[in-house]
Amino acid sequence: MRVFDKNSNIFRLLSESISQGILVVNEQQEIVASNQRSDQLFGYDKDELLGQQLSILIPSAQREKHKKLAEDVYWEDIGIREMKGRNLSGLHKNGEQIPLQVGLSPFSLYGNKYVLTLIEDLSEIKEKDNQIYELNTQLEKKIRLRTQELRDTVAILKREVKRRKEAEDKIKDALQRERELNDLKTKFLSLVSHEFKTPLSGILTAATLVGKYNTEEGQGKREKHLKTIIGEVRRLNTILTDFLSIERLEQGKEVYRLADFSLSKVVNEVIYDANMILKDGQKINYPQNIDDTIINQDERIVGLALTNLLHNAIKYSSEDTEIDFRVNLSENKITFHIKDQGIGIPEADQKHIFDRYFRAENVLLTQGTGIGLNIIKAHIENLGGSIYFKSKENTGSVFTMELPLART
Ligand code: ADP
């Protein structure tokens, strides 16, 4: 024991020359030697630790664990045993905990067992670790923030690209529509000029000829030319009515009037007019079952639609053909069928027949505007009805129109 006396020069010489703390503990866990570094580390005065239990330097939470460790150490072979990395800490006199790295070296002297403990203060390293950890955390935070900012910017950019693409598409659409409109205008103007030119020159010729037949014998011929004039004027009138209808329909200005009217009266008028334009040998088979029938619908539209369908049947059929005009009445619906033995509609064109200005390729040499069916379809649908057809080229067509009835 003398070797650890406070005045022992050998111990002092050896222990004070190194930078680590040194503690020597006996089997009773009493501190029997402590160098200056140890005293400083734990905040004790010189020699104050001597004779104290080692446990005063161990935080209470670790004491139990340390006790077990100490018991094991005395039975181990002599040699330094590192307690590095075990998250050790010592207890400073002021109650603060100090992170430590400890090396244990058991030895025997004069029949007694001791443990020499080399103590390294890790406070500075821990402090650095903490700083590094802190810096890392801040860096990670910054990276997260920047990544988020980047994501947000990418999202904004994507939205912007999408917005611009949509705007571009809109402009393209508008341009396309503008082009189509221009095409339509051109088509429309040439159509109008063409459609008006023929009847007008017909009227001019007929009127000139009428003037030439000034004798009584020429009455028959005069009447024939007058009939031509009336027919052509009617045609012009129909075309103009169609154009006006388009405008009214498009602006939603069309007004429908549902009222009771005599079905046979309207059908008679329509057939009477149609008879005027029949070709040689053409015949319209009058519907059988409509006498005394009063229906509630828009009389003007029914007349307009039937006129249109009948005129087409006549126009697109040759001489010596028949046109069947049939009517089916049920409690809440009236159905008209107009069947001809005409040129029919080529299959490829059938899906476009109700498109405005559309004309099938087999009628291009016959006069027409491609407006009539488009207009009557709009009217019929506005009234809650429908129109459809079946057709075979060179055999004939049958157009069917259905209209709802409020009451019969
Ligand atoms: P338009 O007769 O003035 O050309 P419509 O709108 O009345 O215009 O008809 C559109 C097109 O439908 C016609 O150009 C023609 O090709 C076709 N069509 C209509 N009715 C008949 C029919 N009864 N037989 C053959 N084709 C028809």
Residues whose N, C-alpha, C, O or C-beta is under 5 A from the ligand:
A	BS01	ADP	N312 A313 Y316 G342 G344 I345 I353 F358 R359 A360 V363 Q367 G368 T369 G370 I371 G372 L373 N374 S397
